[in-house]
């Protein structure tokens, strides 16, 4: 057999081996988290990053959607082989192998620039009304307990309304992931009559990428995912996925 034929055969065998190891990976995602997850179209930043990272070594993502709180529950119950997050619970005891961070949720306080507010400590929220995503009070009690007890804290699932109500002065402060807020602002700007006022972002917690990591039941698939994620970042595709949903200004 010629050297060329040997190389061709080796390549074919490698492809066959990879195909044999490829798997369908059912993964739990939260429903309705634009621009990270769009269940109706199986798209979004997080879906695309996960899908392409797994596909790097031949795996096929099969998303399943749950309320955000049920994502880790579905993993623990054995309904899925992977989950987008552990929601702050160490799931190693449930057979979870942690992957590298695929996306980042960067929660900040957002105010209208014209208000000239400065938020650097919990006391700075005194006297202000705050609207946030569901569950934020449990995640950030040091910042929100006092506001909640004084009746000035509200949670809203429809985060487009957060953009509108802040812009119209109905609330003083929004607590949101900066990319989610930007996405809904861009969507509302498609209506030419909406011209958002300038905003100020106030970082109040240090972003720790390790706070939000996917979990896998199979360590080999976790390793393949990590390799694929690294490839997406090295070739620029990771940033391109973000830009696809957040470009427009």
SULMOBEL-V135486 format. One record per helix or strand. SS is the DSSP state (~ for helix, > for strand). FROM is the first residue (numbers start at 1). LEN is the number of residues. If there is no record, write none. Layout:
BEGIN
ss->{SS:SS}
from->{FROM:FROM}
len->{LEN:LEN}
END
This chain:
BEGIN
ss->{~:>:>:>:>:~:>:~:>:~:>:>:~:~:>:~:~:>:~:>:~:>:~:>:~:~}
from->{3:24:33:37:43:45:60:68:82:92:97:107:113:122:130:136:141:153:159:173:178:199:209:215:219:237}
len->{19:7:1:2:1:11:7:9:2:3:2:6:3:4:3:4:9:3:9:5:12:4:3:2:16:10}
END
